Amino acid sequence: MIPFTQFKLPDGHQVEVSIERPQPVEQAAKALIEAGCRFEIEVLMTGEINMEVQNGDRLLAGELCANGPTVPEAVDRMVTNAFKIQFPG
């Protein structure tokens, strides 16, 4: 499971959510978390999903997608891109 902090409308209060992904993606996410990264997600007023992987004030990767069946693929892309940036080579 990959843990996210979700910012909820209308006031931005935070709740913890998670998503199950294939083992290689979850292992990459775990390595990112161990390196100090955090995963954040929010549903925008447009209904779209905004997700980010941040390390401190540095945005490593993000995805904006429709709220629906494309979310898991977007999570996979985001984790993969963040991993490549955090751990180049």
N, C-alpha and C positions, 0 to 999 in steps of 0.2 A: 504494500500500500504506500502511496505517495501522499504525505500530509500537506495540506494547504491551509493558510489562513484566509478565510473568506470575509470580505467586507460587505455587509448587508445594507441594502437600502431600507429606509431613507436616511438613516443617520450614520452609516458606516460602522456600526458595531461589529465586532469580530467574533467569528465562530470557527471552530476547527472542523475541517472536512477532509476526506481522503478519496483517492481513486486507485483502483487496482489496475495495474498494467503488466505487460509481459516482464519476466524476470530481468532481462538485460536493461530495460528502461528503469525498473525499480532499483537495480544495483547502481546505475548511473546517478539516479536521484539520491540514493543513500550516500554516495561519495560526495555529491554536492553539499548535502546537508552537513556531513562531517567536516567539510571545508568551510562551514560557516554560512552557507547559502540558505535563503528562505524562499518558500513558494507562496505566492499570493494570487488570489482570484477574486473577481467581482463580476456581478451581472450589471451591465450598464443600463441606463434608462431606455436605451434603444432595444434592449433585450439581448444584445450581444454579450459574449463572455470575453473579458480581458484577463489574461493570465501573465504572470511575470516570475522570473527567477532573479533574485537580487543577492548580491554579496556586499554587505554594507550599503553604501549609497550607490553602488555600481549595478546597473541593469545588465545582466548577462544575456537574457533572452526573453522574448515575450511573444504572445500570440493573441490575436483578436479573431474570434470565430462566432458563428451562429450557435445559439444555445440548442444543442441537439446531438445527433449522432456523430458529428464531426469533432466533438470535444476530445474524445480519447486520442484521435490521431494528432490533434493539435498539441496535446500534452506530450505525446511521444516526440514530436518535432522540437518542441520547446526544450525538453530535457536533453535531447541529443545535441542541440545547438549550444545550450548552456555548458554542457560537459566539454564540448570541443573548445569553448572559449576559456573555461576555468582550467582545463588540463590539456593545453596544446601539445601536439606531437604525439 
